[in-house]
Amino acid sequence: MFCVNDVIALGARDAARHRRVDVPGKLWLVGYDDIEMASWEAFDLTTVRQQLPQMVEKAIELLMERIGGGKGEYRSICLPNKLVIRGSTGWQAQGNE
C-alpha cells in the first residue's frame, strides 16, 4: 500500500497491527516524506524522501523571477526523490541505494 504521506502510512501500520496483519509478510507499506518517526524501530517504514533543500531553492528562484518582473508562466519542475527501504516492505536493496 502506497500512502500519500508517512503519517497516513503510520496509521495504516497501526491498523494492520491492530488487525494482526503481518507487515511485510501479508502487506507492504510505503509512505512519502521520510519524517523522523518513519525510521523508528516500532514503525521501520519504507518511504520516499523528497529533496527539500532543492525544493526550497527552486521555489525561491521562481519567486525572485516573478518579483523581478518575469512573466511567471506555468512550469512543471521535477526533482529527484529517493526510495528509503526499511522493514515495512519485503524488498531488499540490491547494490547501491
Order of alpha helices (4+ residues) and beta strands (2+ residues): alpha-beta-beta-alpha-beta
